[in-house]
Amino acid sequence: MFLYRFEATIESRIVPIVILANDDEKAFKLVDTELEKFYVKKPDVKELLMYEKKKVSQSGGFVLDLEVLSKR
């Protein structure tokens, strides 16, 4: 299993998304699924970038400092 960190550009915002999946293809599909569940209707994603991918055995994580991420 892998832990993925994505950033989606929605309108003028950067939205961090964290996904746990077996492979890249499944991860990208899960991003769409999770966006649709969160917003009820899938928003118009202008850009989707995979920033990190970590192999997870028993534990793992990402730090999401929105102030730092917004300066990219």
C-alpha positions as CSV (number, residue, x, y, z in Angstrom):
1,M,0.0,0.0,0.0
2,F,1.0,3.5,-0.7
3,L,0.1,6.8,0.9
4,Y,-0.3,9.6,-1.7
5,R,-0.4,13.4,-1.3
6,F,-2.1,15.3,-4.1
7,E,-2.9,18.9,-4.6
8,A,-5.9,19.9,-6.6
9,T,-6.5,23.4,-7.9
10,I,-10.2,24.1,-7.5
11,E,-11.3,27.6,-8.5
12,S,-8.5,29.7,-7.0
13,R,-7.7,27.4,-4.1
14,I,-5.2,24.6,-3.6
15,V,-6.8,21.7,-1.9
16,P,-4.5,19.0,-0.3
17,I,-5.8,15.4,-0.7
18,V,-4.4,12.3,1.0
19,I,-5.2,8.9,-0.4
20,L,-4.2,5.3,0.6
21,A,-4.1,3.0,-2.4
22,N,-2.3,0.0,-3.9
23,D,-1.1,1.8,-7.1
24,D,-1.1,5.1,-8.9
25,E,-4.1,4.3,-11.1
26,K,-6.3,3.5,-8.1
27,A,-5.0,6.6,-6.3
28,F,-6.1,8.9,-9.1
29,K,-9.5,7.3,-9.3
30,L,-9.9,7.6,-5.5
31,V,-9.2,11.3,-5.7
32,D,-12.2,11.7,-8.0
33,T,-14.3,9.6,-5.7
34,E,-13.3,11.5,-2.5
35,L,-13.8,14.9,-4.2
36,E,-17.3,13.9,-5.2
37,K,-18.1,12.7,-1.7
38,F,-16.7,15.8,0.0
39,Y,-18.3,18.4,-2.3
40,V,-21.5,16.3,-3.1
41,K,-21.0,17.3,-6.7
42,K,-17.5,16.9,-8.2
43,P,-15.9,20.3,-8.6
44,D,-14.1,21.5,-11.7
45,V,-10.5,20.6,-11.0
46,K,-8.2,22.8,-13.0
47,E,-5.0,20.9,-12.1
48,L,-4.2,17.7,-10.1
49,L,-0.6,17.0,-9.0
50,M,0.8,14.1,-7.1
51,Y,3.4,15.6,-4.7
52,E,4.4,12.6,-2.6
53,K,4.1,8.9,-2.6
54,K,5.2,6.8,0.4
55,K,5.2,3.1,0.9
56,V,3.3,2.3,4.0
57,S,4.0,-0.9,6.0
58,Q,2.6,-0.2,9.5
59,S,2.5,3.6,9.7
60,G,3.2,6.8,7.8
61,G,1.9,10.2,7.3
62,F,2.3,13.7,5.8
63,V,2.5,17.2,7.2
64,L,0.0,19.5,5.6
65,D,0.9,23.1,6.5
66,L,-1.6,25.1,4.5
67,E,0.4,28.3,4.8
68,V,3.6,26.8,3.4
69,L,1.7,24.9,0.7
70,S,-0.1,28.0,-0.4
71,K,3.2,29.7,-1.2
72,R,4.1,27.3,-3.9
